[in-house]
Amino acid sequence: MEASTHYADAWEGFWRAAPEGEGEVLWDTAPQFAAARHLPLLTAHSGGAAALVDVGCGNGTQTRYFAARYRRVVGIDVSRAAIARALAGPATAADFRRVDAADPVPVKGLHAETGDADVYLRGVLHQCGPGDRARVASGAATLAGTRGRVLAVEPAASARDVLAALMSRPGGPPPSLAAVVGHGIAPAEMPDESVPALFAALGLSILAAGSAPLQLTLRDAGGSPVELPANWLVAGRMSDF
């Protein structure tokens, strides 16, 4: 089953309309402030997977970082427009595919190609439709198999306060945030406890968890990057322990 039509259409519309250029999209921060910070959290609990799948890869900024650190890297996204941007970006060893992580058929097909893989989910679940979150988590678990690990980094519920303050700026919300909301995507509408619960329900153990901010491409009045409070976890199969 594919992601809800509403959310699939919302993401397609978003990526078709998003401005070109580095850092123009709200979460398109440089890898040193995202993937490079998150990778040690994942590798500290490695199960030996040689591949990584970046779920919700967008234009591929973070995916390219991982391509130099894994034998095989695949970025997947529900939006064809996002994948088109990723393919048109700088040359990389990473592969990019239009795959809906909520649809078990292509997910199983990808797993057959990559074998057990580590899975990177950065800010994906909180921007899914509520009915799609369990299916996306299940897709991540399928890709991980028995040796892979899932790293999920999601804004905390308290991030809503930061986003609300940005939306209510006197001059109006920043265009990159307004674009997300304007396409019917509701960020940070997810209780903190729901993320570990999703993976526990799939039979995965939570190997580690913590808090670390998610940097946006926005700047505050003092010129510092805006950060969202966020939580992370690493999950893996219970049979491994």
DRENGUFI-487309 format. One record per residue (C-alpha): residue number from 0; x, y, z; residue in three letters. Coordinates in steps of 0.001 Angstrom, whole numbers. Layout:
<atoms>
> NUM / X / Y / Z / Ala
...
</atoms>
This chain:
<atoms>
> 0 / 0 / 0 / 0 / Met
> 1 / 1438 / 3351 / -978 / Glu
> 2 / 1485 / 6402 / 1249 / Ala
> 3 / -1796 / 8261 / 1490 / Ser
> 4 / -2593 / 10088 / -1718 / Thr
> 5 / -2767 / 13376 / 175 / His
> 6 / 778 / 13136 / 1487 / Tyr
> 7 / 2251 / 11702 / -1695 / Ala
> 8 / 684 / 14555 / -3654 / Asp
> 9 / 1775 / 17093 / -1044 / Ala
> 10 / 5408 / 16035 / -1329 / Trp
> 11 / 5304 / 15968 / -5093 / Glu
> 12 / 3899 / 19480 / -5125 / Gly
> 13 / 6425 / 20665 / -2589 / Phe
> 14 / 9458 / 19427 / -4506 / Trp
> 15 / 8149 / 20676 / -7833 / Arg
> 16 / 7777 / 24180 / -6388 / Ala
> 17 / 10823 / 24285 / -4100 / Ala
> 18 / 13492 / 26788 / -5135 / Pro
> 19 / 16719 / 25434 / -6559 / Glu
> 20 / 20009 / 25912 / -4781 / Gly
> 21 / 21802 / 24704 / -1692 / Glu
> 22 / 20076 / 25444 / 1594 / Gly
> 23 / 16845 / 26726 / 74 / Glu
> 24 / 14729 / 23938 / 1558 / Val
> 25 / 13989 / 24166 / 5296 / Leu
> 26 / 15923 / 21031 / 6328 / Trp
> 27 / 18597 / 21028 / 3573 / Asp
> 28 / 21403 / 21790 / 5985 / Thr
> 29 / 25000 / 20905 / 5181 / Ala
> 30 / 25960 / 17283 / 6016 / Pro
> 31 / 28419 / 18332 / 8716 / Gln
> 32 / 25416 / 19533 / 10722 / Phe
> 33 / 23257 / 16476 / 10055 / Ala
> 34 / 24545 / 13192 / 8605 / Ala
> 35 / 28058 / 13661 / 9999 / Ala
> 36 / 26657 / 14173 / 13500 / Arg
> 37 / 24267 / 11258 / 13219 / His
> 38 / 26517 / 8624 / 11648 / Leu
> 39 / 28507 / 7917 / 14861 / Pro
> 40 / 25225 / 7221 / 16673 / Leu
> 41 / 24507 / 4548 / 14085 / Leu
> 42 / 27945 / 2991 / 13746 / Thr
> 43 / 28317 / 2697 / 17527 / Ala
> 44 / 25709 / -76 / 17305 / His
> 45 / 26670 / -1540 / 13944 / Ser
> 46 / 25464 / -4983 / 13036 / Gly
> 47 / 27822 / -5223 / 10081 / Gly
> 48 / 25571 / -3997 / 7254 / Ala
> 49 / 27535 / -2907 / 4197 / Ala
> 50 / 24728 / -814 / 2686 / Ala
> 51 / 22711 / 2192 / 3827 / Leu
> 52 / 19281 / 3358 / 2687 / Val
> 53 / 18431 / 7022 / 3215 / Asp
> 54 / 14639 / 7098 / 3502 / Val
> 55 / 13076 / 10397 / 2473 / Gly
> 56 / 16323 / 11479 / 837 / Cys
> 57 / 14883 / 14554 / -886 / Gly
> 58 / 17508 / 16158 / -3096 / Asn
> 59 / 20210 / 13827 / -1771 / Gly
> 60 / 22386 / 16197 / 259 / Thr
> 61 / 22817 / 13789 / 3176 / Gln
> 62 / 22825 / 10693 / 946 / Thr
> 63 / 25969 / 11865 / -806 / Arg
> 64 / 27764 / 12111 / 2514 / Tyr
> 65 / 27008 / 8470 / 3302 / Phe
> 66 / 28160 / 7336 / -157 / Ala
> 67 / 31803 / 7723 / 856 / Ala
> 68 / 31286 / 5667 / 4002 / Arg
> 69 / 29284 / 2610 / 2933 / Tyr
> 70 / 29868 / 92 / 178 / Arg
> 71 / 26455 / 853 / -1255 / Arg
> 72 / 24078 / 3749 / -565 / Val
> 73 / 20569 / 4206 / -1930 / Val
> 74 / 18442 / 7294 / -1394 / Gly
> 75 / 14694 / 6779 / -1721 / Ile
> 76 / 11817 / 9223 / -1704 / Asp
> 77 / 8079 / 9149 / -2389 / Val
> 78 / 8440 / 12201 / -4666 / Ser
> 79 / 9567 / 11797 / -8256 / Arg
> 80 / 10472 / 15486 / -8346 / Ala
> 81 / 12786 / 15018 / -5350 / Ala
> 82 / 14520 / 12068 / -7000 / Ile
> 83 / 14907 / 14060 / -10210 / Ala
> 84 / 16715 / 16758 / -8222 / Arg
> 85 / 18914 / 14193 / -6508 / Ala
> 86 / 19885 / 12653 / -9845 / Leu
> 87 / 20651 / 16092 / -11280 / Ala
> 88 / 22875 / 17013 / -8336 / Gly
> 89 / 26626 / 16599 / -7908 / Pro
> 90 / 28114 / 13300 / -9032 / Ala
> 91 / 28029 / 10615 / -6398 / Thr
> 92 / 28341 / 6865 / -5961 / Ala
> 93 / 24913 / 6856 / -4333 / Ala
> 94 / 21904 / 5502 / -6196 / Asp
> 95 / 18565 / 7310 / -6103 / Phe
> 96 / 15177 / 5679 / -6553 / Arg
> 97 / 11533 / 6695 / -6377 / Arg
> 98 / 10394 / 4221 / -3708 / Val
> 99 / 7547 / 4713 / -1264 / Asp
> 100 / 8788 / 3384 / 2074 / Ala
> 101 / 5170 / 2735 / 3083 / Ala
> 102 / 4691 / 259 / 222 / Asp
> 103 / 6019 / -3204 / 1166 / Pro
> 104 / 6347 / -4475 / -2423 / Val
> 105 / 9111 / -2116 / -3673 / Pro
> 106 / 10681 / -2084 / -217 / Val
> 107 / 11090 / -5859 / -276 / Lys
> 108 / 12466 / -5605 / -3812 / Gly
> 109 / 15054 / -3074 / -2681 / Leu
> 110 / 16034 / -5245 / 273 / His
> 111 / 16580 / -8141 / -2107 / Ala
> 112 / 19131 / -5960 / -3928 / Glu
> 113 / 20967 / -4398 / -989 / Thr
> 114 / 20723 / -7142 / 1606 / Gly
> 115 / 20377 / -6043 / 5214 / Asp
> 116 / 21089 / -2315 / 5341 / Ala
> 117 / 21432 / 439 / 7865 / Asp
> 118 / 18526 / 2863 / 7517 / Val
> 119 / 18603 / 6633 / 8032 / Tyr
> 120 / 15342 / 8394 / 8878 / Leu
> 121 / 15912 / 12093 / 9512 / Arg
> 122 / 12712 / 14004 / 10168 / Gly
> 123 / 10633 / 11625 / 8058 / Val
> 124 / 8079 / 10124 / 10417 / Leu
> 125 / 6796 / 13403 / 11840 / His
> 126 / 5995 / 14636 / 8331 / Gln
> 127 / 4171 / 11473 / 7275 / Cys
> 128 / 435 / 11158 / 7442 / Gly
> 129 / -494 / 9627 / 10827 / Pro
> 130 / -1751 / 6477 / 9109 / Gly
> 131 / 1526 / 6065 / 7203 / Asp
> 132 / 3973 / 6191 / 10117 / Arg
> 133 / 3636 / 2530 / 11084 / Ala
> 134 / 3996 / 1496 / 7430 / Arg
> 135 / 7143 / 3597 / 6965 / Val
> 136 / 8615 / 2171 / 10175 / Ala
> 137 / 7771 / -1322 / 8909 / Ser
> 138 / 9506 / -524 / 5617 / Gly
> 139 / 12598 / 594 / 7517 / Ala
> 140 / 12553 / -2626 / 9552 / Ala
> 141 / 12299 / -4679 / 6347 / Thr
> 142 / 15295 / -2881 / 4858 / Leu
> 143 / 17304 / -3410 / 8037 / Ala
> 144 / 16578 / -7139 / 8214 / Gly
> 145 / 18572 / -8880 / 10937 / Thr
> 146 / 21955 / -7131 / 10598 / Arg
> 147 / 20968 / -3574 / 9788 / Gly
> 148 / 20210 / -802 / 12233 / Arg
> 149 / 17589 / 1926 / 11969 / Val
> 150 / 18567 / 5435 / 13056 / Leu
> 151 / 15503 / 7637 / 13467 / Ala
> 152 / 15998 / 11319 / 14284 / Val
> 153 / 12734 / 13184 / 14781 / Glu
> 154 / 11737 / 16605 / 16143 / Pro
> 155 / 10502 / 16456 / 19709 / Ala
> 156 / 6936 / 17489 / 20477 / Ala
> 157 / 8367 / 20717 / 21930 / Ser
> 158 / 9590 / 21638 / 18443 / Ala
> 159 / 6045 / 22815 / 17779 / Arg
> 160 / 6735 / 25848 / 19970 / Asp
> 161 / 9787 / 26767 / 17900 / Val
> 162 / 7871 / 26351 / 14651 / Leu
> 163 / 4895 / 28326 / 16002 / Ala
> 164 / 7212 / 31201 / 16914 / Ala
> 165 / 8670 / 31154 / 13408 / Leu
> 166 / 5208 / 31144 / 11851 / Met
> 167 / 4212 / 34182 / 13936 / Ser
> 168 / 7212 / 36369 / 13118 / Arg
> 169 / 6123 / 40011 / 12656 / Pro
> 170 / 7184 / 40015 / 9021 / Gly
> 171 / 5494 / 36710 / 8333 / Gly
> 172 / 6873 / 33186 / 8418 / Pro
> 173 / 10125 / 32394 / 6616 / Pro
> 174 / 9372 / 31364 / 3020 / Pro
> 175 / 10965 / 27930 / 3436 / Ser
> 176 / 8681 / 27129 / 6385 / Leu
> 177 / 5632 / 28668 / 4751 / Ala
> 178 / 6248 / 26453 / 1722 / Ala
> 179 / 6062 / 23301 / 3850 / Val
> 180 / 2848 / 24307 / 5596 / Val
> 181 / 1386 / 25696 / 2379 / Gly
> 182 / 1599 / 22295 / 734 / His
> 183 / -449 / 20681 / 3472 / Gly
> 184 / 2466 / 19138 / 5356 / Ile
> 185 / 2121 / 19396 / 9144 / Ala
> 186 / 5555 / 19134 / 10802 / Pro
> 187 / 6154 / 18074 / 14419 / Ala
> 188 / 2646 / 16721 / 14999 / Glu
> 189 / 3773 / 13542 / 16740 / Met
> 190 / 4106 / 12571 / 20424 / Pro
> 191 / 7658 / 11758 / 21520 / Asp
> 192 / 6752 / 8296 / 22794 / Glu
> 193 / 5258 / 7221 / 19478 / Ser
> 194 / 8616 / 6735 / 17712 / Val
> 195 / 10084 / 4039 / 19994 / Pro
> 196 / 6627 / 2479 / 20195 / Ala
> 197 / 6495 / 2109 / 16398 / Leu
> 198 / 9717 / 96 / 16297 / Phe
> 199 / 9037 / -1894 / 19453 / Ala
> 200 / 5735 / -3007 / 17918 / Ala
> 201 / 7736 / -4439 / 15006 / Leu
> 202 / 9905 / -6565 / 17283 / Gly
> 203 / 12951 / -4306 / 17221 / Leu
> 204 / 14965 / -3457 / 20316 / Ser
> 205 / 15838 / 139 / 21086 / Ile
> 206 / 19627 / -123 / 21339 / Leu
> 207 / 20262 / 3500 / 22225 / Ala
> 208 / 18337 / 6752 / 22441 / Ala
> 209 / 18950 / 10364 / 23268 / Gly
> 210 / 18349 / 13979 / 22385 / Ser
> 211 / 20163 / 16139 / 19854 / Ala
> 212 / 18893 / 19223 / 18011 / Pro
> 213 / 18014 / 19226 / 14329 / Leu
> 214 / 19509 / 22205 / 12536 / Gln
> 215 / 17425 / 24069 / 9964 / Leu
> 216 / 18617 / 26340 / 7192 / Thr
> 217 / 16962 / 29332 / 8884 / Leu
> 218 / 18778 / 31937 / 10977 / Arg
> 219 / 17520 / 33679 / 14080 / Asp
> 220 / 17699 / 37427 / 14702 / Ala
> 221 / 21289 / 37077 / 15903 / Gly
> 222 / 22368 / 35159 / 12813 / Gly
> 223 / 22646 / 31746 / 14457 / Ser
> 224 / 21087 / 28672 / 12853 / Pro
> 225 / 17627 / 27772 / 14121 / Val
> 226 / 17557 / 24348 / 15779 / Glu
> 227 / 14603 / 22162 / 16631 / Leu
> 228 / 14597 / 20062 / 19802 / Pro
> 229 / 14834 / 16469 / 18601 / Ala
> 230 / 15113 / 12891 / 19780 / Asn
> 231 / 17008 / 10013 / 18198 / Trp
> 232 / 17053 / 6259 / 18559 / Leu
> 233 / 18867 / 3285 / 17101 / Val
> 234 / 16785 / 134 / 16680 / Ala
> 235 / 17717 / -3405 / 15680 / Gly
> 236 / 16317 / -6920 / 15661 / Arg
> 237 / 15814 / -8505 / 19072 / Met
> 238 / 17156 / -11824 / 17768 / Ser
> 239 / 20617 / -10272 / 17545 / Asp
> 240 / 21037 / -9938 / 21300 / Phe
</atoms>
